[in-house]
Amino acid sequence: MAIGQTAPDVLVTDIVIPHMNGFEMLKQLSTQCAVRPRVIVAVSSRSPAQSAALGELPADVRFIPKPIDPQVFIGTIQAAVRALAIEAR
């Protein structure tokens, strides 16, 4: 969990990852890490109902379904970074 020690500005993760599902990783980032990425995007090929069976995403995590539309992905990252810039003012 090195990411919880020195977090990147942006983290993109799949919901289904080896050894720990993405929901669990995000929960640990929220509750057990000193620092957290400023923008978190979760992606998944699972339907919302299938994803809900694994857990719930934190409110500030943006979700993009697979297959990923490049324009949606880029727009999501750009909007999140712009929002952070406005907050920093």
HELIX and SHEET records of a PDB file:
HELIX    1   1 ALA A    2  GLY A    4  5                                   3    
HELIX    2   2 GLY A   22  GLN A   32  1                                  11    
HELIX    3   3 PRO A   48  LEU A   54  1                                   7    
HELIX    4   4 PRO A   70  ALA A   88  1                                  19    
SHEET    1   A 3 VAL A  10  ASP A  14  0                                        
SHEET    2   A 3 VAL A  39  SER A  44  1                                        
SHEET    3   A 3 ARG A  62  PRO A  65  1                                        
END                                                                             
